[in-house]
């Protein structure tokens, strides 16, 4: 017997780390007080956004790893 289950978004929790900014593939570390996530991507010419959270639900943008795209990086960056 084959069973099919449909998942609707009304039954899911979606935790957007970055809101409307593109920041996939987060790598997260905990320093004993805060969680920090660095993500692939960036915007406005910056690369690898840095996010901070105390609870893994509420995130604030803290800056970027690279304020200008490094010349040695060409066009390809991947998850940290």
C-alpha positions in Angstrom: 0.0 0.0 0.0 1.4 3.4 -1.0 0.7 6.3 1.3 1.2 9.9 0.3 1.6 12.7 2.8 1.3 16.3 1.9 3.2 18.9 3.9 1.7 22.4 3.9 3.6 25.5 4.9 1.0 26.3 7.5 2.3 23.4 9.6 5.9 24.4 9.4 8.2 26.8 11.2 10.4 28.8 8.9 13.4 30.5 10.5 14.7 33.1 8.1 18.2 33.9 9.4 18.7 36.8 7.0 15.2 38.0 6.2 15.1 39.1 2.6 18.9 38.9 2.0 20.5 35.9 0.3 22.7 34.0 2.8 22.6 30.2 2.2 24.8 27.5 3.7 25.3 28.8 7.3 28.2 27.6 9.4 27.3 28.2 13.0 29.6 28.4 16.1 28.8 29.0 19.8 31.1 31.0 22.0 29.4 30.2 25.3 27.2 33.3 25.1 26.2 33.8 21.5 25.8 31.9 18.3 27.5 33.2 15.2 26.7 32.2 11.7 28.7 33.0 8.6 26.9 32.3 5.3 27.7 32.0 1.6 26.8 34.9 -0.5 26.6 38.6 0.2 25.2 41.8 -1.3 26.4 45.3 -2.1 29.8 43.9 -3.1 30.4 42.4 0.3 31.0 38.7 0.9 30.2 36.2 3.7 27.7 38.0 5.9 28.1 37.4 9.7 25.0 36.9 11.9 24.7 36.8 15.7 22.0 35.2 17.9 21.4 34.3 21.6 18.7 31.8 20.9 19.1 30.6 17.2 15.7 32.2 16.4 16.5 35.9 16.4 19.5 37.0 14.3 21.2 40.3 13.8 23.6 41.2 11.0 27.0 42.0 12.4 29.1 42.7 9.3 30.9 40.8 6.6 34.1 38.7 6.4 35.2 40.6 3.3 34.0 44.2 2.8 35.3 44.0 -0.8 35.3 40.9 -3.0 38.9 39.6 -2.8 40.7 39.5 -6.2 42.1 36.0 -5.4 38.5 34.7 -5.0 37.5 35.2 -8.6 33.7 34.7 -8.8 33.3 31.5 -6.8 32.8 31.4 -3.1 31.2 28.5 -1.2 30.0 27.8 2.3 32.5 28.6 5.0 
